[in-house]
Amino acid sequence: MILQFFKKNTLFGFIFLSLSTHSYVFAQSGIEQQESRFFDNVRFGGSLGLSFSEDVFSGFLAPKAIYDFNQMTSAGLGLAGSYTNADNYTAHSFSGSIIGLFRPITNIQLSSEFEENYVSRSWELEGANKKDSYWYPALFLDAGYTTGPVTVGIRYDVLYDDQKSIYGSALMPFISVYF
């Protein structure tokens, strides 16, 4: 019945079809604009860190993606890999993290990052080789100076355990870059 009406009234059918298509196109355009606006607020980058203590070297590389809610707050996710080498001891880890950033002043960044690490380590003790693998959490509190896309600062692991952590110390400098 409706098709017969449109066949008889082709002008009305054409107008109806045009309006329906027009509304669909604008609805799709609105979805694309929302997606575009979301990714306009996403920055990609990461961190690089090195830690030195007596006879210990630690380093990490951590690619991350963060979403800027506004000029002061951001949150995101990250992945990380790290390596530690000391006399008769090596360890590596892989982790995922949740990040929160706060910029109370234009060039100052305060942040926290919860990291869950999978650790694999090996060492030689009294002539015997030992290996160990386990999960280890880290909670970093960071403070840094930001200029452009670069933040340079210091981070502290409040859950640091010198028996399980693969980092040389609880305190380590970092450099983060986000584009």
Buried (B, 14 or more C-beta within 10 A) or exposed (E): EEEEEBEEEEEEBEEBEEEEEEEEEEEEEEEEEEEEEEEEEEBEBBBEBEBEEEEBEBBBEBEBBBBBEEEEEBBBEBBBBBBBBBEEBBBBBEBEBEBBBEBEEEEBBBBBBBBBBEBBBBBEEEEEEEEEEEEBBBBBEBEBEBEEEEBBBEBBBEBBEEEBBBBBBBEBBBBBBBE
